């Protein structure tokens, strides 16, 4: 599953109704949140981790 879809599902699970509410609650900038939700890969990993941490999610790295 793609990151933007995971974040959108987590927003529904946490009863977050829009981008601005997610920005206010998470502390991640509007620009970064919209990039993540659009599937844009140009967001710094630390910002992605910060947003996922707020949503009670984490990234797992698998070595091939």
N, C-alpha and C positions, 0 to 999 in steps of 0.2 A: 504494500500500500504506500502511496506517496505521502510525503510529509504534510503537504497542505491539507490532504483529506483527513489525516490523523488529527491535525490541529483543529479542523472544523468539527470533527466528531467530539473531541475533548471539550470544545466550546459548548456544544449542545449538552454534554454530560454535566458541565459545571453551570449550566443555565446562563451562559453569556450570550447576549442578544446581538452583538455587533462588534465591529472593529474598534470603535471608540471605547466601548466598555472593556474590551480586552486590553487596550492600551492603558486605560486608567488603572485597571486592576493589576496588570503584570509589571508595569513600569518600563516596558519595551517601547521604543519610539513607534509612532504611526507609520513612518516610512518602512521600518524593518518588519512590522507586523503585516503590512499590506504586501510586501515582497514575499514573505513566507506564505501567506494565504493564496497568492497568485502562482506559487511554485517557482518563483524566481530564485535562482541559485546564487545570487550575488550578496547574500546576507552573511555577515561574519558568524562563524560557528558559535562564538561565545554568546551572541544574541539569540541564536536558535536554542542553545542550552538554557539560557535564562528564561525564555518563553516556555519551553517544555517543562522546566522545573516548576514554574508557577502552575502549570496544568497537571502536575503530578505525573509527568512522563519523563523518560530518560532515553538517551541514545545508547544502543549497544553496538560496539564495533566487533565485526567478525573478520578474522584474518583468513584470507584465502590460501 
